[in-house]
Amino acid sequence: MQGDRILKELGQRLQKLGRQTDLIARFGGEEFIILLPNTDVNAASLFAAQLHKLVSTIQVNNTPITVSIGITISDGSQNLHHLSQQADEALYLAKNKGRNRTEIYS
């Protein structure tokens, strides 16, 4: 199936893009969660830009795929559940604003 191929290819490319300290995991059907320790909002935004470029190299029927990204930054007081909720809110904002974009939780 195309979907399985895309998810596998994306997972492999994400592993190459991430650092050894990053956690990259599939988080549901077609969602991934990426934890970037010791990363500020500027570095996270740069990572997201690289991710958009990387994802666009994967094609389905000669059409590049796209990705919507939600970013949140931890101040150290939130747990993983809270952070994932914040990132999810930013993700849905990105989708609602037209997809294939990055939004930062505020």
C-alpha positions, -999 to +999 in steps of 0.1 A: +000+000+000+011+036-007+003+047+028+025+020+044+054+028+020+052+065+028+051+060+065+081+037+064+100+060+041+092+090+062+102+072+094+136+063+079+142+098+068+132+113+101+157+090+119+185+104+096+174+140+102+172+137+140+201+139+164+211+110+187+194+128+216+161+133+198+131+110+202+112+103+170+082+080+172+050+073+153+022+087+174-010+074+159-021+066+124-002+092+103+012+114+131+047+115+145+060+130+177+095+144+178+111+155+210+141+178+206+158+182+239+177+214+246+161+231+216+148+266+215+120+279+193+144+291+166+161+258+164+128+239+164+115+262+136+147+255+116+142+217+122+106+221+110+117+239+078+142+210+071+114+186+077+091+203+052+119+201+026+127+164+034+090+154+033+085+171-001+111+146-016+086+118-010+061+115-038+028+098-045+018+096-081+045+121-090+031+146-064+052+156-034+036+149+000+032+176+025+033+178+063+016+201+089+037+207+120+028+219+155+056+230+178+056+236+216+085+245+238+088+232+273+098+254+302+104+223+323+072+224+343+049+205+318+046+167+315+047+149+282+009+147+281+005+184+284+032+191+259+016+167+234-017+185+238-001+219+231+017+205+201-016+190+189-033+224+192-006+240+171-008+212+146-046+217+141-040+254+137-015+246+110-040+223+093-068+249+096-046+277+081-040+257+049-018+227+057+018+222+048+029+247+073+043+250+108+026+267+138+040+273+172+019+269+203+014+302+222 
